[in-house]
Amino acid sequence: MMLMFSLAAVLSTASSDAFVTPYSRRIIHTTGDVTLTSSGSDDNNEPVFYDDFGDADFGGSSTSSMPSQLMSNLSSRMSDTKNLEATYDAKLARNWRRGNWGVRGFGLEKTSASGKPAIVSVVAAPTSSASVDISLPQDKALGEDRKVAVGRSDGSIFIIQLGSEYLTSFVSVSNPDEPATSQWMDAADVEDRSNNDRPKTKFGDGAIVSDDDTASQQQPQPFQVIHQFQATEKEEPIHNLVYHDTIEGIQLICTAAGESGAIKIWSLDTSQSRSHGEELVAALVDVHCSKIVSLKAMVIPSHHAAADERNVLFSASADGTVALHDLDKKGELIFSCQCIDKVKNVGQVTCADVSNPTAWDGGCDENDRDVIFLGTSSGYVVGYVAEELMTAAASSEISDEVCPVPSIQFRAHGNDSGAGEAVTAIRCGGHGTIPNTAAPTVGTSRMTSKILLTGGEDGAVKQWEILAQQSTFGVRLEHWPRMSSQRMKRRHHLFKGHHGAVTSISQQSKYDSSKFLTSGNDGSIRVWSATNGEELFTMDGFTSFVSSLACLGRDLLVTDGSGQYVCVHDFSIDDDLEAGYDLDW
C-alpha cells in the first residue's frame, strides 16, 4: 500500500506535539516516515512505520481495515490538537480579561562605556517580509526563541533572545577573541546582586510575579545577547528603532538618534562572530533636517508577477518631511516631500504610523491601500495613500518638496476655535465595523473600514473608523465620527484614563481589534476594551514613563520604562486559582 505524501505530512503535524506553548518546542519530523501506535485491542502494541515511497507494515493487523483505522487515528489527533488550541486560547483570553500575567526580564548595566548613566530608551519587536507585524494569531505556537531589539540612551543596540528565567542580568566582560577594549554583555548570577538592583516584582494589582514561577518550569532558559553594537558616535539616545527580516533572511536594524534627522541602516550577519556581526549599510543624512518621530517597516507587493515584493522603510521628521526608502537597495530614496499644510497651520509632526494591509496574509483585496497617517502638534491627523505618493514621485509631480493634497485631514484632538492639544501617539488598527457600500464586494462581504487610534497630550485616547472612497482625483478617505456629537454603534470612541500625554499605542494582534494597549508619561500601561470603552486593567510600578510597547504574539508584551531593565509580561501563565477558587464575586 502506498501513502500519499500530503497525508503523511498531515499526520506528522496533526499530533498533539504540533501545538506548542511558549515553554515547549515543536518536534519537527525529518525522516519522511510517519509513526503511529496501534489502537486495537490485541496485544500487538508495537509502533507502526509508514514509508511514503514503500510498502507499509501494519504490524500484523488486517490491511483491509486500516484505511478506516487510519482516518480514525487522524481525526482523533486533529481533535486533540484543536482542543489544545482552544484551551490555550481560552486561557489567554481569560488572563487578558482579568489582568493576570507574570513578569520576567533582563537587566543591562547602568552606565555606558564612558561611565555616563544609561537606560533602555526603546524596544522593538521583529517584523518580516513574511508577516509585517509579528503579532499574528498563529504566534501562539512559536517556540521560546523569540527575539527583541533594544535601544539605549547611550546609543547602543542589543538584540536579545528571550528566555524563560525570572531575571537575567548582564555585565560587561572582555571578549577573549578581540582586544581588551571590546566589551560584551554576558549573563551574571542575579543572586549576587543587591535587591536594590532588581526590578520591581509587582506591576499592577493583577500581576502575579514570583521567583517560584520559573521554578515550576523545567530547565528555564536564560536571556541571551545575540548582537551588541554602538549605533552612535556621540552616545546619543536611540528614540526610534526598526528590527526587520527580509525575505532573503537578512536582518536589518534601522536606527534614529538625536535631533539631526539622520537614519542609519545596519545589516546583521548571524553567521559571523559577534564582534563582526553588524555592518553599516547606509547613513541617510540628507533627507530629514529635524528629529525623526517615526520609523516603520513596510512590505509593498509588486504589481508584476516576476518581481519580488519590496521592503520599504518609512520615515517622518518633526519638520513635516516624510520619506520612503528602499531597504532592498541599501536605503535608496524612493521619494520624500514636505507634508505640512501651512495654510491650515497643522503644526509640526509629532507621531506617525503606516497602515500596510497589502502585506497581510491574503486578508486584503485590490481595493485596500497602504496609508501613511501623521499626527501633528495642533491636534490634526493628516493621511496620504502611499501608492499615490510613489506614483507622483515617479512622474515628477512632486515639486519644491511639497506633497500632493492629503487623502484625509481632520482635527482629532483639541478645539477648532483655539489652541489644540497635540496628537502624541497614533496607531493603525485592523478591520473596522462599517461596511463600505460604495466599494465592490470581497468574496461574500464588502470591504469594511479600518481602525485608527490616536492619543493626545491631555491623556485622551480616541478610536476612529476610516473608510476609503475611489474618486476621479484618486483614493479619498473619510473618518467617523465626523462630529463630536456623533457616536459609533459597535465601538467606543473616547477613552480617558492617562494623567498626561499618551506615549504609545499598541495591539495584541492586528487581526484582533477588540482591545488595545496605551502607555503614558504618567508611568502606566492601560488595557482597553475597544467595543465598550471599559478599562480592563492598569499596569503600573514602572520607574519612568513607558515610551514603547512591543507585542510578540498574543502572549508576550515587552516594555521599557524600568531604567536599565527590559520587562517581559507573559499572559500565557497558568491561573493557580482555577483549581478551586473563584474571585469574581
C-alpha positions as CSV (number, residue, x, y, z in Angstrom):
1,M,0.0,0.0,0.0
2,M,1.4,3.4,-0.9
3,L,0.6,6.5,1.2
4,M,0.4,9.9,-0.5
5,F,3.0,12.5,0.8
6,S,0.3,15.0,1.7
7,L,-1.4,12.5,4.0
8,A,1.9,11.8,5.7
9,A,2.5,15.5,6.2
10,V,-0.9,15.9,7.8
11,L,-0.3,13.0,10.1
12,S,3.1,14.3,11.2
13,T,1.8,17.7,12.1
14,A,-1.6,16.7,13.4
15,S,-0.3,15.1,16.6
16,S,-0.7,16.7,19.9
17,D,3.0,17.6,19.9
18,A,2.4,20.0,17.0
19,F,0.8,22.5,19.3
20,V,3.4,24.3,21.3
21,T,3.1,26.6,24.3
22,P,5.7,29.3,24.9
23,Y,7.6,26.9,27.2
24,S,7.8,23.9,24.9
25,R,9.3,23.3,21.5
26,R,7.8,22.0,18.2
27,I,9.1,18.5,17.3
28,I,9.9,18.5,13.6
29,H,9.7,15.3,11.7
30,T,12.7,15.0,9.3
31,T,12.9,11.4,8.2
32,G,9.8,11.4,6.0
33,D,8.3,8.5,7.9
34,V,5.1,8.7,10.0
35,T,4.9,6.9,13.3
36,L,1.6,5.6,14.6
37,T,0.7,3.4,17.6
38,S,-1.7,0.6,17.1
39,S,-5.0,1.3,18.9
40,G,-6.5,-2.1,18.6
41,S,-7.5,-4.4,21.4
42,D,-4.9,-7.1,20.6
43,D,-1.6,-7.5,22.3
44,N,0.4,-6.0,19.4
45,N,1.3,-2.5,20.6
46,E,4.4,-2.1,18.5
47,P,4.8,1.2,16.7
48,V,3.7,1.1,13.1
49,F,6.0,2.7,10.5
50,Y,4.9,4.1,7.1
51,D,7.2,4.9,4.3
52,D,5.9,7.4,1.8
53,F,7.6,5.5,-1.1
54,G,7.5,1.9,0.1
55,D,5.1,-0.8,1.3
56,A,3.6,-0.3,4.7
57,D,3.8,-2.8,7.5
58,F,0.7,-2.7,9.6
59,G,2.1,-4.8,12.5
60,G,0.0,-7.9,11.7
61,S,-3.3,-6.1,11.6
62,S,-5.7,-6.6,8.7
63,T,-4.8,-4.3,5.7
64,S,-8.4,-4.1,4.7
65,S,-9.4,-2.4,8.0
66,M,-6.5,0.1,8.0
67,P,-8.0,2.9,5.9
68,S,-10.8,3.4,8.4
69,Q,-8.4,3.0,11.4
70,L,-6.0,5.4,9.8
71,M,-8.7,8.1,9.3
72,S,-10.0,7.5,12.8
73,N,-6.5,8.0,14.2
74,L,-6.1,11.1,12.1
75,S,-9.4,12.5,13.2
76,S,-8.6,11.8,16.9
77,R,-5.3,13.6,16.7
78,M,-6.7,16.6,14.9
79,S,-9.4,16.8,17.5
80,D,-6.8,16.7,20.3
81,T,-4.9,19.5,18.6
82,K,-8.0,21.7,18.3
83,N,-8.9,21.1,21.9
84,L,-5.4,22.1,23.0
85,E,-5.6,25.2,20.9
86,A,-9.0,26.1,22.2
87,T,-7.8,25.6,25.8
88,Y,-4.8,27.8,25.2
89,D,-6.9,30.5,23.5
90,A,-9.3,30.4,26.4
91,K,-6.5,30.8,28.9
92,L,-5.0,33.8,27.0
93,A,-8.4,35.5,26.7
94,R,-9.1,34.9,30.5
95,N,-5.7,36.3,31.5
96,W,-6.1,39.4,29.3
97,R,-9.6,40.0,30.6
98,R,-8.6,39.6,34.3
99,G,-5.2,41.2,34.2
100,N,-3.4,38.0,35.1
101,W,0.2,37.9,33.9
102,G,3.7,37.1,35.0
103,V,6.8,39.3,34.7
104,R,10.3,38.3,33.8
105,G,13.1,40.2,32.1
106,F,16.7,41.1,31.8
107,G,18.9,44.0,33.0
108,L,21.8,45.8,31.3
109,E,24.5,47.8,33.1
110,K,23.5,51.2,34.5
111,T,26.4,53.1,32.8
112,S,27.7,53.4,29.3
113,A,31.2,52.7,28.1
114,S,32.2,56.3,29.0
115,G,30.7,56.0,32.5
116,K,27.6,58.0,31.9
117,P,24.2,56.7,33.2
118,A,22.4,54.6,30.5
119,I,18.8,53.4,30.4
120,V,16.6,51.5,27.9
121,S,15.0,54.1,25.6
122,V,13.1,52.0,23.1
123,V,12.2,48.3,22.4
124,A,11.1,46.9,19.1
125,A,9.6,43.6,18.1
126,P,10.8,42.0,14.8
127,T,9.0,42.4,11.6
128,S,9.5,40.5,8.4
129,S,8.6,40.2,4.7
130,A,6.6,37.1,5.5
131,S,4.5,39.0,8.0
132,V,4.9,42.7,8.5
133,D,3.7,42.5,12.1
134,I,4.7,39.5,14.2
135,S,1.5,39.9,16.2
136,L,-0.4,37.1,14.4
137,P,-2.8,34.6,15.9
138,Q,-0.5,31.7,15.0
139,D,2.2,33.1,17.2
140,K,0.7,31.1,20.0
141,A,2.6,28.2,18.5
142,L,6.0,29.9,18.4
143,G,8.9,28.5,20.5
144,E,10.6,30.4,23.2
145,D,13.4,31.6,21.0
146,R,11.8,34.9,20.2
147,K,14.0,38.0,19.9
148,V,13.6,41.7,20.7
149,A,15.7,44.7,19.7
150,V,16.7,47.2,22.5
151,G,18.0,50.7,22.1
152,R,19.6,52.6,24.9
153,S,20.2,56.2,25.9
154,D,23.9,55.8,25.2
155,G,23.3,54.9,21.6
156,S,23.9,51.2,21.9
157,I,21.8,48.4,20.3
158,F,21.2,44.9,21.7
159,I,19.4,42.0,20.0
160,I,18.2,39.7,22.8
161,Q,16.9,36.2,22.6
162,L,14.2,36.0,25.2
163,G,14.4,33.4,27.9
164,S,12.1,31.9,30.5
165,E,14.2,32.7,33.6
166,Y,12.7,35.2,36.1
167,L,15.7,37.6,35.6
168,T,18.9,37.6,33.7
169,S,21.4,40.3,34.5
170,F,24.2,41.2,32.0
171,V,27.6,42.7,32.8
172,S,30.5,43.8,30.6
173,V,33.3,41.4,30.1
174,S,36.2,41.3,27.7
175,N,35.8,39.3,24.6
176,P,38.7,36.8,24.5
177,D,38.7,36.8,20.7
178,E,39.1,40.6,20.5
179,P,41.4,43.3,22.0
180,A,40.7,44.2,25.6
181,T,38.8,47.3,24.5
182,S,36.0,45.3,23.1
183,Q,33.3,44.7,25.6
184,W,30.3,42.4,25.6
185,M,27.4,41.7,27.8
186,D,27.2,38.3,29.4
187,A,24.8,36.9,32.0
188,A,25.7,37.2,35.6
189,D,24.4,35.5,38.7
190,V,21.5,37.5,39.8
191,E,21.6,36.1,43.3
192,D,24.9,38.0,43.9
193,R,23.3,41.4,43.1
194,S,21.7,43.6,45.6
195,N,17.9,43.6,45.9
196,N,18.0,47.3,45.1
197,D,19.3,46.4,41.7
198,R,16.3,44.1,40.9
199,P,13.3,45.5,39.1
200,K,10.0,45.9,40.9
201,T,8.4,42.5,41.4
202,K,4.9,43.7,41.0
203,F,3.4,45.6,38.1
204,G,-0.2,46.5,38.9
205,D,-2.6,44.7,41.3
206,G,-3.3,42.0,38.8
207,A,0.3,40.9,38.1
208,I,1.5,37.6,39.6
209,V,5.2,37.6,40.0
210,S,7.3,35.2,42.0
211,D,10.8,33.7,41.9
212,D,8.9,30.4,42.1
213,D,7.2,31.0,38.8
214,T,10.1,29.7,36.8
215,A,11.0,27.1,39.3
216,S,8.0,25.0,38.3
217,Q,9.2,25.1,34.7
218,Q,11.7,22.5,33.7
219,Q,15.1,23.9,32.8
220,P,14.3,27.6,32.4
221,Q,16.3,29.3,29.6
222,P,18.3,32.4,30.3
223,F,18.1,35.5,28.1
224,Q,21.0,35.7,25.6
225,V,22.7,38.6,23.8
226,I,22.7,37.8,20.1
227,H,24.2,41.1,18.9
228,Q,25.5,44.2,20.5
229,F,27.0,47.3,18.8
230,Q,27.3,51.1,19.1
231,A,25.0,52.9,16.7
232,T,26.0,56.5,17.5
233,E,29.4,58.0,18.0
234,K,28.3,60.7,20.5
235,E,26.3,58.3,22.7
236,E,23.0,60.0,21.6
237,P,19.8,58.3,22.8
238,I,18.1,55.9,20.4
239,H,14.5,57.0,20.1
240,N,13.3,55.1,17.0
241,L,14.2,51.5,16.1
242,V,13.2,49.0,13.5
243,Y,14.1,45.3,13.5
244,H,13.3,43.8,10.1
245,D,13.9,40.5,8.4
246,T,13.9,40.5,4.6
247,I,12.6,37.5,2.6
248,E,16.2,36.5,1.9
249,G,16.8,36.1,5.7
250,I,18.9,39.3,6.1
251,Q,18.3,41.1,9.4
252,L,18.2,44.8,9.2
253,I,18.4,47.3,12.1
254,C,17.2,50.9,11.3
255,T,18.0,53.5,14.0
256,A,17.4,57.2,14.6
257,A,19.0,59.2,17.4
258,G,19.4,62.8,18.4
259,E,17.9,65.8,16.8
260,S,19.7,65.8,13.4
261,G,17.3,63.6,11.5
262,A,20.0,61.1,10.4
263,I,18.9,57.5,9.9
264,K,21.3,54.5,9.9
265,I,20.6,51.1,8.4
266,W,22.6,48.2,9.7
267,S,22.8,44.6,8.4
268,L,23.3,41.7,10.9
269,D,25.1,38.5,9.8
270,T,24.4,35.8,12.3
271,S,26.9,33.5,10.7
272,Q,29.8,35.7,11.8
273,S,31.3,36.3,15.2
274,R,29.5,38.8,17.5
275,S,32.2,41.4,17.1
276,H,31.9,41.4,13.3
277,G,28.2,40.6,13.1
278,E,26.9,44.1,12.0
279,E,27.7,46.2,9.0
280,L,26.6,49.8,8.4
281,V,24.7,49.6,5.1
282,A,23.7,53.2,4.8
283,A,23.7,56.5,6.6
284,L,20.7,58.6,5.4
285,V,21.7,62.2,6.3
286,D,20.3,64.4,3.5
287,V,16.5,63.6,3.7
288,H,15.4,65.0,7.2
289,C,16.7,68.1,8.9
290,S,15.0,67.6,12.3
291,K,14.3,64.9,14.8
292,I,12.8,61.6,13.5
293,V,9.4,61.0,15.0
294,S,8.6,57.7,13.3
295,L,10.4,54.8,11.6
296,K,8.2,51.9,10.3
297,A,9.0,48.9,8.1
298,M,6.6,48.2,5.2
299,V,6.3,45.4,2.6
300,I,4.9,46.5,-0.7
301,P,3.9,43.7,-3.1
302,S,5.0,44.1,-6.7
303,H,2.3,44.5,-9.4
304,H,4.5,42.3,-11.7
305,A,4.3,38.6,-11.3
306,A,8.0,38.1,-11.9
307,A,9.1,40.8,-9.4
308,D,9.6,40.3,-5.7
309,E,7.9,42.4,-3.1
310,R,9.8,45.4,-1.9
311,N,11.0,46.0,1.7
312,V,10.4,49.7,2.4
313,L,11.4,52.0,5.3
314,F,9.0,54.8,6.1
315,S,10.4,57.8,8.0
316,A,8.9,61.1,9.2
317,S,10.5,64.0,11.0
318,A,9.2,66.9,13.1
319,D,9.5,69.4,10.3
320,G,6.9,67.6,8.3
321,T,9.1,65.7,5.9
322,V,8.0,62.2,5.1
323,A,10.1,59.7,3.0
324,L,10.1,56.1,1.7
325,H,13.4,54.3,1.4
326,D,14.1,51.0,-0.5
327,L,15.7,48.6,2.0
328,D,16.5,46.2,-0.8
329,K,18.7,48.8,-2.3
330,K,20.7,50.0,0.7
331,G,18.1,52.6,1.7
332,E,17.8,54.2,-1.7
333,L,15.4,57.1,-1.6
334,I,12.0,56.3,-3.3
335,F,10.5,59.7,-2.6
336,S,10.4,62.5,0.0
337,C,8.2,65.5,0.4
338,Q,7.1,68.2,2.8
339,C,3.6,67.3,4.1
340,I,2.9,70.4,6.3
341,D,-0.1,72.3,5.1
342,K,0.9,75.8,6.1
343,V,-2.4,77.3,5.0
344,K,-4.3,75.4,7.8
345,N,-1.3,75.6,10.1
346,V,-1.4,71.9,11.3
347,G,1.8,72.4,13.2
348,Q,4.8,70.1,13.5
349,V,4.6,66.4,13.0
350,T,4.7,64.6,16.4
351,C,4.0,61.0,15.5
352,A,3.2,58.8,12.6
353,D,2.2,55.2,11.6
354,V,1.5,53.2,8.4
355,S,-1.4,51.0,7.6
356,N,0.1,48.3,5.4
357,P,-2.9,46.0,4.6
358,T,-1.4,44.9,1.2
359,A,1.2,42.9,3.1
360,W,-1.3,40.9,5.2
361,D,-1.6,37.2,4.6
362,G,-4.3,37.0,2.0
363,G,-6.6,39.2,4.1
364,C,-7.0,42.1,1.8
365,D,-8.3,42.8,-1.7
366,E,-7.2,45.0,-4.5
367,N,-9.2,48.0,-3.1
368,D,-7.1,48.1,0.1
369,R,-4.5,50.8,0.1
370,D,-1.3,51.4,2.2
371,V,-1.9,54.7,4.0
372,I,0.5,57.0,5.9
373,F,-1.0,58.7,8.9
374,L,0.6,61.7,10.6
375,G,-0.3,63.3,14.0
376,T,0.6,67.0,14.5
377,S,1.2,69.4,17.3
378,S,-2.1,71.2,16.7
379,G,-4.2,68.1,17.0
380,Y,-4.7,67.3,13.3
381,V,-4.4,63.9,11.6
382,V,-3.1,64.0,8.0
383,G,-3.2,60.9,5.8
384,Y,-1.7,60.1,2.4
385,V,-2.1,57.0,0.2
386,A,1.4,55.6,-0.2
387,E,0.8,54.4,-3.8
388,E,-0.3,57.9,-4.9
389,L,2.8,59.5,-3.4
390,M,5.1,57.0,-5.1
391,T,3.3,57.4,-8.4
392,A,3.5,61.2,-8.1
393,A,7.2,60.9,-7.3
394,A,7.8,58.6,-10.4
395,S,6.0,61.1,-12.7
396,S,7.8,64.1,-11.2
397,E,4.5,65.6,-10.0
398,I,6.1,66.3,-6.6
399,S,7.9,69.6,-6.9
400,D,9.5,72.0,-4.5
401,E,9.4,69.2,-1.9
402,V,5.7,69.7,-1.4
403,C,3.4,66.7,-1.2
404,P,0.1,66.3,-3.1
405,V,-3.2,67.1,-1.5
406,P,-3.7,64.8,1.5
407,S,-6.3,62.0,1.2
408,I,-7.6,62.9,4.6
409,Q,-7.1,65.7,7.1
410,F,-9.2,66.3,10.2
411,R,-8.8,67.5,13.8
412,A,-8.6,64.6,16.1
413,H,-7.7,66.4,19.4
414,G,-8.2,69.9,20.7
415,N,-10.6,72.6,19.8
416,D,-11.0,74.1,16.3
417,S,-11.5,77.6,17.7
418,G,-8.4,77.6,19.9
419,A,-5.1,76.1,20.5
420,G,-5.3,72.3,20.1
421,E,-3.7,69.6,22.1
422,A,-1.1,67.7,20.2
423,V,-1.6,64.2,18.8
424,T,1.2,62.4,20.7
425,A,0.6,58.8,19.6
426,I,-1.1,57.2,16.6
427,R,-1.7,53.6,15.7
428,C,-3.3,51.9,12.6
429,G,-5.5,49.0,13.7
430,G,-7.2,46.2,11.9
431,H,-10.6,45.9,10.2
432,G,-13.4,48.1,11.3
433,T,-17.1,47.6,11.5
434,I,-18.6,49.9,8.9
435,P,-19.2,48.3,5.5
436,N,-18.2,50.4,2.5
437,T,-21.2,50.2,0.3
438,A,-19.5,52.1,-2.4
439,A,-16.7,49.5,-2.8
440,P,-17.0,46.2,-4.6
441,T,-17.7,43.1,-2.6
442,V,-14.8,40.9,-1.5
443,G,-15.9,37.3,-1.6
444,T,-19.2,37.3,0.3
445,S,-18.7,40.5,2.2
446,R,-18.0,44.1,1.4
447,M,-14.7,45.8,2.2
448,T,-15.0,47.4,5.6
449,S,-13.4,50.4,7.3
450,K,-10.1,50.4,9.0
451,I,-9.4,51.3,12.6
452,L,-7.2,54.3,13.6
453,L,-6.3,55.0,17.2
454,T,-5.0,58.4,18.4
455,G,-3.7,59.6,21.7
456,G,-3.4,63.2,22.9
457,E,-1.2,65.2,25.2
458,D,-4.2,65.6,27.6
459,G,-4.2,61.8,28.1
460,A,-7.3,61.1,26.0
461,V,-7.4,58.2,23.5
462,K,-9.8,58.2,20.6
463,Q,-10.9,55.5,18.2
464,W,-11.8,56.2,14.5
465,E,-13.2,54.3,11.6
466,I,-11.5,55.2,8.3
467,L,-13.3,54.5,5.0
468,A,-11.8,54.6,1.5
469,Q,-13.7,56.0,-1.5
470,Q,-12.4,55.9,-5.0
471,S,-12.9,59.2,-6.8
472,T,-11.8,60.9,-10.0
473,F,-9.0,62.5,-8.0
474,G,-7.8,59.2,-6.6
475,V,-8.5,57.5,-3.3
476,R,-10.1,59.7,-0.7
477,L,-10.5,58.8,2.9
478,E,-13.3,59.6,5.3
479,H,-13.3,59.4,9.1
480,W,-16.1,58.5,11.5
481,P,-17.3,60.1,13.8
482,R,-17.2,63.2,11.8
483,M,-18.6,65.5,14.5
484,S,-18.2,65.5,18.3
485,S,-21.9,64.7,18.8
486,Q,-21.8,61.5,16.7
487,R,-21.0,58.1,18.1
488,M,-20.1,54.7,16.7
489,K,-22.7,52.0,17.1
490,R,-20.4,49.0,17.5
491,R,-17.3,50.5,19.0
492,H,-16.3,53.1,21.6
493,H,-14.9,56.5,20.5
494,L,-13.4,58.3,23.5
495,F,-11.2,56.7,26.2
496,K,-10.0,58.8,29.1
497,G,-7.6,57.4,31.6
498,H,-4.0,58.7,31.4
499,H,-2.8,61.6,33.6
500,G,-0.6,63.2,31.0
501,A,0.4,62.7,27.4
502,V,-0.1,59.3,25.7
503,T,3.3,58.0,24.6
504,S,2.5,54.8,22.7
505,I,-0.5,52.7,21.4
506,S,-0.3,49.0,20.5
507,Q,-2.5,46.0,19.8
508,Q,-2.2,42.4,20.9
509,S,-2.8,41.3,17.3
510,K,-3.6,43.1,14.1
511,Y,-6.3,40.6,13.5
512,D,-7.9,41.3,16.9
513,S,-9.1,44.8,17.3
514,S,-11.4,44.1,20.3
515,K,-8.8,45.5,22.7
516,F,-5.7,47.7,22.6
517,L,-3.0,49.0,25.0
518,T,-1.8,52.5,25.7
519,S,1.1,53.9,27.7
520,G,1.5,57.4,29.1
521,N,4.1,59.7,30.7
522,D,2.2,59.0,34.0
523,G,4.2,55.7,34.1
524,S,1.3,53.4,33.4
525,I,0.1,51.0,30.8
526,R,-3.7,50.6,30.3
527,V,-5.6,47.9,28.5
528,W,-8.9,48.9,27.0
529,S,-11.9,47.2,25.5
530,A,-12.4,48.7,22.1
531,T,-16.1,47.8,22.0
532,N,-17.5,49.3,25.2
533,G,-14.6,51.6,26.3
534,E,-14.0,49.8,29.6
535,E,-10.5,49.9,31.1
536,L,-9.8,46.2,31.6
537,F,-6.8,46.8,33.9
538,T,-3.8,49.0,34.6
539,M,-0.1,48.0,34.6
540,D,1.9,50.3,36.8
541,G,5.0,50.3,39.0
542,F,7.4,51.5,36.3
543,T,10.2,53.8,37.4
544,S,9.7,56.2,34.5
545,F,7.2,56.7,31.6
546,V,6.9,53.8,29.1
547,S,7.9,55.0,25.6
548,S,7.3,51.8,23.6
549,L,5.1,48.7,23.6
550,A,6.3,45.6,21.7
551,C,3.8,42.8,21.4
552,L,5.3,39.4,20.5
553,G,2.4,37.3,19.5
554,R,-0.7,37.3,21.7
555,D,1.0,36.2,24.9
556,L,4.1,38.4,25.4
557,L,4.3,42.2,25.9
558,V,7.8,43.7,26.1
559,T,8.2,47.2,27.6
560,D,10.8,49.7,28.7
561,G,10.2,52.2,31.5
562,S,12.2,50.4,34.2
563,G,15.7,52.0,33.9
564,Q,18.3,49.6,32.6
565,Y,15.7,46.7,32.7
566,V,13.5,45.3,30.0
567,C,10.3,43.7,31.3
568,V,8.6,40.8,29.5
569,H,5.0,40.5,30.5
570,D,3.7,36.9,30.0
571,F,0.0,36.4,29.6
572,S,0.3,32.6,29.0
573,I,0.8,31.7,32.6
574,D,-1.5,29.2,34.3
575,D,-4.0,30.6,36.7
576,D,-3.4,28.7,40.0
577,L,-6.8,29.9,41.3
578,E,-8.6,27.9,38.7
579,A,-8.3,24.8,40.8
580,G,-10.9,25.7,43.3
581,Y,-11.2,29.5,43.9
582,D,-13.4,31.9,42.1
583,L,-12.6,35.6,43.0
584,D,-15.2,37.1,40.6
585,W,-17.7,38.0,43.3
